[in-house]
Amino acid sequence: MSELPDFSAMTKEEIGDWFLANDTSALVTAARPAMEPMVQVDERDVPIVRPATFRLPPSMLEWLEQAAGRDREGKSGRA
């Protein structure tokens, strides 16, 4: 397995450059399973869903709209 960098000693730009220039399979291999739930839940153990806003390139948005058109729930995930 190749040597992984010390990400805590790197700037955000250096980390980004590392991910762009390197094979990340060693990082995935070294990863451990999450010890805490990855989804926030309410008192009934129901996942809490919050809206998120982000920008997409026009071609990706077009692909998403086509995929949502094939899905009964649409882009919002609601029937």
C-alpha positions as CSV (number, residue, x, y, z in Angstrom):
1,M,0.0,0.0,0.0
2,S,1.4,3.4,-0.9
3,E,2.1,6.0,1.8
4,L,-0.8,8.3,2.6
5,P,-0.1,12.0,3.2
6,D,-0.8,13.7,6.6
7,F,-4.0,15.5,5.6
8,S,-4.0,17.4,9.0
9,A,-0.8,19.1,8.0
10,M,-2.0,20.1,4.5
11,T,-4.0,23.1,3.3
12,K,-7.4,22.6,1.7
13,E,-5.7,23.4,-1.7
14,E,-3.0,20.8,-1.1
15,I,-5.6,18.2,-0.1
16,G,-7.7,19.0,-3.3
17,D,-4.5,18.8,-5.4
18,W,-3.7,15.4,-3.8
19,F,-7.1,14.0,-4.6
20,L,-6.9,15.2,-8.2
21,A,-3.4,13.8,-8.8
22,N,-3.5,10.5,-6.9
23,D,-5.1,7.1,-6.9
24,T,-7.4,7.1,-3.9
25,S,-7.8,3.3,-3.6
26,A,-5.2,3.2,-0.7
27,L,-7.2,5.8,1.2
28,V,-10.4,3.8,0.7
29,T,-8.6,0.6,1.8
30,A,-7.4,2.4,5.0
31,A,-10.8,3.8,5.8
32,R,-12.7,2.5,8.9
33,P,-16.4,2.1,9.1
34,A,-18.2,5.1,10.7
35,M,-18.7,4.7,14.4
36,E,-21.7,7.0,14.5
37,P,-24.9,7.0,12.4
38,M,-24.3,8.9,9.2
39,V,-28.0,10.1,9.1
40,Q,-29.5,12.4,11.7
41,V,-32.8,10.9,13.1
42,D,-35.6,12.2,15.3
43,E,-36.8,10.7,18.5
44,R,-38.8,8.1,16.6
45,D,-35.6,7.1,14.7
46,V,-37.0,8.6,11.5
47,P,-34.3,10.3,9.3
48,I,-34.4,14.1,9.3
49,V,-34.5,15.5,5.8
50,R,-33.3,19.0,5.2
51,P,-33.3,20.9,1.9
52,A,-29.9,21.7,0.3
53,T,-29.1,24.2,-2.5
54,F,-26.2,23.7,-4.9
55,R,-25.2,24.6,-8.4
56,L,-24.9,22.1,-11.2
57,P,-23.5,22.4,-14.8
58,P,-26.4,22.7,-17.3
59,S,-25.6,19.3,-18.8
60,M,-25.8,17.6,-15.4
61,L,-29.1,19.4,-14.6
62,E,-30.5,18.3,-17.9
63,W,-29.5,14.7,-17.2
64,L,-31.1,15.0,-13.7
65,E,-34.4,16.3,-15.1
66,Q,-34.5,13.5,-17.6
67,A,-33.8,10.9,-14.9
68,A,-36.5,12.5,-12.6
69,G,-39.0,12.4,-15.5
70,R,-38.6,8.6,-15.5
71,D,-39.1,8.4,-11.7
72,R,-42.6,8.6,-10.2
73,E,-41.3,10.8,-7.4
74,G,-39.6,13.5,-9.6
75,K,-36.7,15.7,-8.5
76,S,-38.0,16.5,-5.1
77,G,-38.4,12.9,-4.1
78,R,-42.1,13.4,-3.3
79,A,-45.0,11.8,-5.1
